Amino acid sequence: MAYVITEPCIGTKDHACVDVCPVECFYEGPDQLFINPDECIDCDACRPECPVDAIFPDTDVPSEWEKYIQKGVDAFKKGDLKVAITREKWEKEKGVAGTVANTYYQKFKK
C-alpha cells in the first residue's frame, strides 16, 4: 500500500506531514506535496498531522480524487522533484522573495 496526497493539499502545503515522516518520503511539487511510494513505509504518521485531510491510502482515495493517484505516479516519473523541507523552514521561507515557499503562496493567496 502507498499513500496519496489529494486535492485539499493544493493551496495549503502545510508541511506538518513532512515533519513526522520517519523516512523523508515527501517531495515538493509545483502545487502540492507528493509521497514517494517506493520510500514510504506505510507507518501512517502523516495522516493525522494533515490539517486538510488530504492523505489517503491508495486503496481508499475518495472517488472524486482518484486522479491524484496517477498524478503522483506521473510526478515521480519526471524525476525532478526535490525532498520537501521541514515545516519550520517552509514557514520562514514564505516571506522571502524568490523562494519556492514565497512563490507558492503568491500563487495561492487566500
MARBA-3410 file (N, C-alpha, C, O; in Angstrom, 1 decimal):
110
0.8,-1.2,0.0,0.0,0.0,0.0,0.9,1.2,0.0,1.9,1.3,0.6 ~ 0.5,2.2,-0.7,1.1,3.5,-0.7,0.1,4.6,-0.3,-1.1,4.4,-0.4 ~ 0.6,5.7,0.1,-0.2,6.8,0.4,-0.2,7.9,-0.7,0.8,8.0,-1.4 ~ -1.3,8.6,-0.8,-1.5,9.5,-1.9,-2.0,10.8,-1.3,-2.8,10.9,-0.4 ~ -1.4,11.9,-1.8,-1.9,13.3,-1.3,-2.8,13.8,-2.4,-2.5,13.8,-3.6
-4.0,14.3,-2.0,-5.0,14.6,-2.9,-5.3,16.1,-2.9,-4.5,16.9,-2.3 ~ -6.3,16.5,-3.6,-6.7,17.9,-3.9,-6.6,18.9,-2.7,-6.2,20.0,-2.9 ~ -7.1,18.5,-1.5,-7.0,19.5,-0.4,-5.6,20.1,-0.1,-5.5,21.2,0.5 ~ -4.6,19.4,-0.5,-3.2,19.9,-0.3,-2.9,21.2,-1.2,-2.1,22.0,-0.9 ~ -3.6,21.2,-2.4,-3.3,22.3,-3.3,-3.8,23.6,-2.7,-4.9,23.8,-2.2
-2.9,24.6,-2.6,-3.1,25.8,-2.0,-2.9,25.8,-0.5,-3.1,26.8,0.2 ~ -2.5,24.7,0.1,-2.2,24.6,1.5,-0.7,24.3,1.8,-0.1,25.1,2.4 ~ -0.3,23.1,1.4,1.1,22.7,1.6,1.6,23.0,3.0,2.6,23.8,3.1 ~ 0.9,22.5,4.0,1.2,22.9,5.4,2.6,22.4,5.9,3.2,23.0,6.7 ~ 3.0,21.2,5.4,4.3,20.6,5.7,4.3,19.9,7.1,5.3,19.4,7.5
3.2,19.9,7.8,3.2,19.2,9.1,3.4,17.7,8.9,4.1,17.1,9.7 ~ 2.9,17.2,7.8,3.1,15.8,7.5,4.6,15.5,7.2,5.1,14.4,7.6 ~ 5.3,16.4,6.7,6.8,16.3,6.4,7.5,16.1,7.7,8.4,15.2,7.8 ~ 7.2,16.8,8.7,7.9,16.8,10.0,7.8,15.5,10.7,8.7,15.1,11.4 ~ 6.7,14.8,10.5,6.5,13.5,11.3,7.0,12.3,10.5,7.0,11.2,11.0
7.3,12.4,9.2,7.7,11.3,8.4,9.1,10.8,8.8,10.1,11.5,8.8 ~ 9.2,9.5,9.2,10.5,9.0,9.7,11.5,8.7,8.6,12.6,8.4,8.8 ~ 11.0,8.6,7.3,11.9,8.2,6.2,12.0,9.3,5.1,12.6,9.1,4.1 ~ 11.5,10.5,5.4,11.6,11.6,4.4,11.2,11.3,3.0,12.0,11.5,2.1 ~ 10.0,10.8,2.9,9.5,10.4,1.6,8.6,11.4,0.9,7.9,11.1,-0.1
8.5,12.6,1.5,7.7,13.7,0.9,8.5,14.6,0.0,9.7,14.8,0.2 ~ 7.9,15.0,-1.1,8.6,15.7,-2.1,7.7,16.9,-2.5,6.5,16.9,-2.5 ~ 8.4,18.0,-2.9,7.8,19.2,-3.4,7.3,19.2,-4.8,8.2,18.9,-5.7 ~ 6.1,19.4,-5.1,5.6,19.5,-6.4,5.2,21.0,-6.6,5.2,21.7,-5.6 ~ 4.9,21.4,-7.8,4.6,22.8,-8.0,3.4,23.3,-7.3,3.3,24.5,-6.9
2.4,22.4,-7.1,1.1,22.9,-6.5,0.8,22.0,-5.2,-0.2,22.4,-4.5 ~ 1.5,21.0,-5.0,1.2,20.1,-3.8,2.4,19.3,-3.4,3.4,19.3,-4.2 ~ 2.3,18.6,-2.3,3.3,17.7,-1.9,3.0,16.3,-2.5,1.9,16.0,-2.8 ~ 4.0,15.5,-2.6,3.8,14.1,-3.1,4.6,13.2,-2.1,5.6,13.5,-1.5 ~ 4.0,11.9,-2.0,4.7,10.9,-1.2,5.3,9.9,-2.2,4.6,9.4,-3.1
6.6,9.6,-2.0,7.2,8.6,-2.9,6.8,7.2,-2.4,7.2,6.8,-1.3 ~ 6.0,6.5,-3.3,5.5,5.2,-2.8,6.7,4.1,-2.6,6.5,3.1,-1.9 ~ 7.8,4.4,-3.3,8.9,3.4,-3.1,9.7,3.7,-1.8,10.4,2.8,-1.3 ~ 9.5,4.8,-1.2,10.2,5.2,0.0,9.3,5.1,1.3,9.8,4.9,2.4 ~ 8.0,5.3,1.1,7.1,5.3,2.2,7.0,3.9,2.9,7.0,2.9,2.2
7.0,3.9,4.2,7.0,2.6,4.9,5.6,2.3,5.5,5.4,1.5,6.3 ~ 4.6,3.1,5.1,3.2,2.9,5.5,3.0,3.0,7.0,2.2,2.2,7.6 ~ 3.7,3.9,7.6,3.6,4.0,9.1,2.4,4.7,9.5,1.9,4.6,10.7 ~ 1.7,5.5,8.6,0.5,6.2,8.9,0.7,7.5,9.8,-0.3,8.0,10.3 ~ 2.0,7.9,10.0,2.2,9.0,10.9,1.7,10.3,10.3,1.3,11.2,11.0
1.7,10.4,9.0,1.4,11.7,8.3,-0.1,12.0,8.3,-0.5,13.1,8.4 ~ -0.9,11.0,8.2,-2.3,11.2,8.0,-3.0,12.1,9.1,-3.7,13.0,8.8 ~ -2.8,11.7,10.4,-3.4,12.6,11.4,-2.8,14.0,11.5,-3.5,14.9,12.1 ~ -1.6,14.2,10.9,-1.0,15.5,11.0,-1.5,16.5,9.9,-1.3,17.7,10.0 ~ -2.1,15.9,8.9,-2.5,16.8,7.7,-3.7,17.6,8.2,-4.8,17.0,8.5
-3.6,18.9,8.2,-4.7,19.8,8.6,-5.9,19.8,7.7,-7.0,20.3,8.0 ~ -5.7,19.3,6.4,-6.8,19.4,5.5,-7.3,18.0,5.0,-8.0,17.9,4.1 ~ -6.8,17.0,5.7,-7.2,15.6,5.4,-7.0,15.2,4.0,-8.0,14.7,3.3 ~ -5.8,15.5,3.5,-5.5,15.2,2.1,-4.8,13.9,1.8,-4.7,13.5,0.6 ~ -4.4,13.2,2.8,-3.6,12.0,2.7,-4.5,10.7,2.9,-5.2,10.6,3.9
-4.4,9.8,1.9,-5.2,8.6,1.9,-4.3,7.4,1.5,-3.4,7.6,0.7 ~ -4.6,6.2,2.0,-4.0,5.0,1.3,-4.5,4.9,-0.1,-5.6,5.3,-0.4 ~ -3.7,4.5,-1.0,-4.1,4.5,-2.4,-5.3,3.6,-2.7,-6.0,3.7,-3.7 ~ -5.6,2.7,-1.8,-6.8,1.9,-1.9,-8.1,2.5,-1.3,-9.1,1.9,-1.4 ~ -7.9,3.7,-0.7,-9.0,4.3,0.0,-9.2,5.8,-0.4,-9.8,6.6,0.3
-8.7,6.2,-1.6,-8.9,7.6,-2.1,-10.3,7.8,-2.5,-10.9,7.0,-3.2 ~ -11.0,8.8,-2.0,-12.3,9.1,-2.4,-12.4,9.2,-4.0,-11.5,9.7,-4.6 ~ -13.5,8.8,-4.5,-13.7,8.7,-5.9,-13.4,10.0,-6.7,-12.8,10.0,-7.8 ~ -13.8,11.1,-6.1,-13.6,12.4,-6.7,-12.1,12.8,-6.8,-11.8,13.7,-7.6 ~ -11.3,12.1,-6.1,-9.8,12.5,-6.1,-9.0,11.3,-6.6,-7.7,11.4,-6.4
-9.5,10.3,-7.2,-8.8,9.2,-7.7,-7.7,9.6,-8.7,-6.7,8.9,-8.8 ~ -7.9,10.7,-9.4,-6.9,11.1,-10.4,-5.6,11.5,-9.8,-4.6,11.5,-10.5 ~ -5.6,11.7,-8.5,-4.4,12.1,-7.8,-3.5,10.9,-7.6,-2.3,11.1,-7.3 ~ -4.0,9.7,-7.7,-3.1,8.5,-7.7,-2.2,8.6,-8.9,-1.0,8.4,-8.7 ~ -2.8,8.8,-10.1,-1.9,8.8,-11.3,-1.1,10.1,-11.3,0.0,10.1,-11.8
-1.6,11.2,-10.7,-0.8,12.4,-10.7,0.5,12.2,-9.9,1.6,12.7,-10.3 ~ 0.4,11.4,-8.8,1.6,11.1,-8.0,2.6,10.2,-8.8,3.8,10.4,-8.7 ~ 2.0,9.2,-9.5,2.9,8.3,-10.3,3.6,9.1,-11.3,4.8,9.0,-11.5 ~ 2.9,10.0,-12.0,3.5,10.8,-13.1,4.5,11.8,-12.5,5.5,12.0,-13.2 ~ 4.3,12.3,-11.4,5.2,13.3,-10.8,6.6,12.6,-10.5,7.6,13.3,-10.7
6.6,11.4,-10.1,7.9,10.7,-9.9,8.6,10.2,-11.1,9.8,9.9,-11.1 ~ 7.8,10.0,-12.2,8.4,9.6,-13.5,9.3,10.7,-14.0,10.3,10.4,-14.7 ~ 9.0,11.9,-13.8,9.8,13.0,-14.3,11.1,13.1,-13.6,12.1,13.5,-14.3 ~ 11.2,12.7,-12.4,12.5,12.7,-11.7,13.0,14.0,-11.2,14.2,14.1,-10.9 ~ 12.2,15.1,-11.2,12.8,16.4,-10.9,12.2,17.0,-9.6,12.4,18.1,-9.3
11.6,16.1,-8.8,11.0,16.6,-7.5,12.2,16.7,-6.5,13.1,15.9,-6.4 ~ 12.1,17.7,-5.6,13.0,17.8,-4.5,12.4,17.4,-3.2,11.2,17.5,-3.0 ~ 13.2,16.8,-2.3,12.7,16.4,-1.0,12.1,17.6,-0.3,12.7,18.7,-0.3 ~ 11.0,17.5,0.3,10.3,18.6,1.0,11.1,19.0,2.2,11.7,18.2,2.9 ~ 11.1,20.3,2.4,11.7,20.8,3.6,10.8,20.8,4.8,9.6,20.6,4.7
11.3,21.0,6.0,10.5,20.9,7.2,9.5,22.1,7.2,9.7,23.1,6.5 ~ 8.5,22.0,8.1,7.5,23.0,8.2,8.1,24.3,8.7,7.8,25.4,8.2 ~ 9.1,24.2,9.6,9.7,25.4,10.2,10.4,26.2,9.1,10.3,27.4,9.0 ~ 11.2,25.5,8.2,11.9,26.1,7.1,10.9,26.7,6.1,11.1,27.8,5.6 ~ 9.8,25.9,5.8,8.8,26.4,4.9,8.2,27.7,5.3,8.0,28.6,4.6
7.8,27.7,6.6,7.2,28.9,7.2,8.1,30.1,7.1,7.7,31.2,6.8 ~ 9.4,29.9,7.4,10.4,31.0,7.3,10.5,31.5,5.9,10.7,32.7,5.6 ~ 10.5,30.6,4.9,10.7,31.0,3.5,9.5,31.7,2.9,9.6,32.3,1.8 ~ 8.3,31.6,3.5,7.1,32.2,3.0,7.3,33.7,2.7,6.9,34.3,1.7 ~ 8.1,34.4,3.6,8.3,35.8,3.5,9.5,36.2,2.7,9.8,37.4,2.6
10.2,35.2,2.2,11.5,35.6,1.5,11.3,35.5,0.0,11.1,34.4,-0.6 ~ 11.3,36.6,-0.7,11.0,36.7,-2.1,11.9,35.8,-2.9,13.1,35.7,-2.6 ~ 11.4,35.1,-3.9,12.1,34.3,-4.7,12.3,32.8,-4.3,12.7,32.0,-5.0 ~ 11.9,32.5,-3.0,11.9,31.1,-2.6,10.7,30.4,-3.1,9.7,30.9,-3.5 ~ 10.8,29.1,-3.1,9.7,28.2,-3.5,8.5,28.5,-2.7,7.4,28.6,-3.2
8.7,28.6,-1.4,7.5,28.8,-0.5,6.8,30.2,-0.8,5.6,30.3,-0.9 ~ 7.6,31.2,-1.0,7.1,32.5,-1.3,6.3,32.5,-2.6,5.3,33.1,-2.7 ~ 6.9,31.9,-3.6,6.3,31.9,-4.9,5.0,31.1,-4.8,4.0,31.5,-5.5 ~ 5.0,30.0,-4.1,3.8,29.2,-3.9,2.7,30.0,-3.3,1.5,30.0,-3.8 ~ 3.0,30.7,-2.2,1.9,31.5,-1.6,1.5,32.7,-2.3,0.4,33.2,-2.1
2.3,33.2,-3.2,1.9,34.3,-4.0,0.9,33.8,-5.0,-0.1,34.5,-5.4 ~ 1.1,32.6,-5.5,0.1,32.0,-6.5,-1.2,31.6,-5.8,-2.2,31.7,-6.4 ~ -1.1,31.1,-4.6,-2.3,30.6,-3.9,-2.7,31.4,-2.7,-3.0,30.9,-1.7 ~ -2.7,32.7,-2.9,-3.2,33.6,-1.8,-4.6,33.3,-1.5,-5.4,33.1,-2.4 ~ -4.9,33.4,-0.2,-6.3,33.1,0.2,-6.9,34.4,0.7,-8.1,34.4,1.1
END
